[in-house]
Structures are given as C-alpha cells and as structure tokens.
Amino acid sequence: MPRRVKQRDRVLELLRAATAPLDAQHLAAQLDLHVTTVRFHLGGLVEEGLARTCRLDAAGVGRPRIGYEAIREPSYADLVALMAAQLGGTEAERERKAEDAGRDWADRLGAVDAAGPDAAAYVIAVLERLGFQVQSAMSAFGTHTLTLCTCPLVETARRNPEVVRGIQRGLIQRALDNAETALGARFAVDVTPDPDGGNCSIGLVLRQRAAVPTV
C-alpha cells in the first residue's frame, strides 16, 4: 500500500506541474512505470476528486486519446482574478477602480510601525504585513526602487496587470499619505507589476513631492 500511495503521489505531482492535460502513455514514460499501473492510479485520482479526464486529439488515425489534468482547489487568488474580470470597462477604468480598492485596503490596515522616517522602510513594513516579501531595495537621488516577490496577487497580475497595478498604487499611496507627518514628506508612487518565473516582481518608485510644512 505505501508503494502504491507513493506512485500515485508522483502521478499527481506530474499532473499538477503540467500546463496541459497528459495521457497515460506520457505519464508512464515520465515515471518509468507500466501504462496499466499509471491508468490504475489515474482512475484512483479521478475517484478521489483530485483529477479529471478530458479528450485529447488523436496522435494519428484513430480514436481521440483520454487526457488527465489535476483539479486545483479554488484559492483567494482565483477569487481576486474572477472579481478583476468582472470590473468591466477599459483597462484604464479597471485600473482606476482597483486603485480605489487599494486605498480602502490601506485604510483597513491601520497603523504600521517602521524604524525611522524612511519611506522605503515604511512601504516594506506595509507590504510584508500584507504577505509580500521584499527581494531587494535600492535608493538613489531621492528615488527608491523596491523589487518584490511572493506576491499574493500573482495570478491576477498575469491575467489583469492593470488591476494589480491599480491595487498596489492605491494601497501604497494611501499608506504613505496616512504616514506623511511621521515621514516628514509626501511621495508619489508608481508601480509596475511583472509576473515572471512564478513570482510577481514589482518595480516600485517613490518620488518625493512637497515637504510637509513644520509649525
């Protein structure tokens, strides 16, 4: 039984990693297993609700092949992507609506502690609290550029980059506006989501605007 379970797990791993449905013959070759064994495990995965079948085009003359694909559980990212698709309108309109949502998100976040009056450090603290991870940070001539990874909005960024751009711009701009007294300056935010290699890398530029007048 343990050996069968391990083999079935390997079959499921290949299905989850695939970008298109696979047939039993392909899986058998990849796993160095007999095709009958692979079909047995595929049948078990279908019964368990972890995979489903579909028809594939025949390689030559003959009946269509049976393909298999993993069933992925719906996630928070899937829900966000579906909501993004429902915003409607042009890309610019979707981006504006998403920016409003980002501002509301920042208001719900509340106060965030950061060491010292440093805008980049403050933005890092805000983003990390929301589940982002900072890969690198650079500062030059008053402009801060952050590159982020492990973005919780990566799936949405692939499908609707304008929505993620709007959400992040609104979120970060509102967070900085709320903290401008502590930071001693106002900043204009520009973001560029770039979902590449499985991550959602974001170039973030903070440009200092007019300083907050002192009393």
Beta strands, then each sheet from edge to edge (+ up, - down):
strand 1: 22-23
strand 2: 51-56
strand 3: 65-70
strand 4: 133-140
strand 5: 143-149
strand 6: 185-196
strand 7: 199-211
sheet 1: 1+ 3- 2+
sheet 2: 4+ 5- 7+ 6-
end
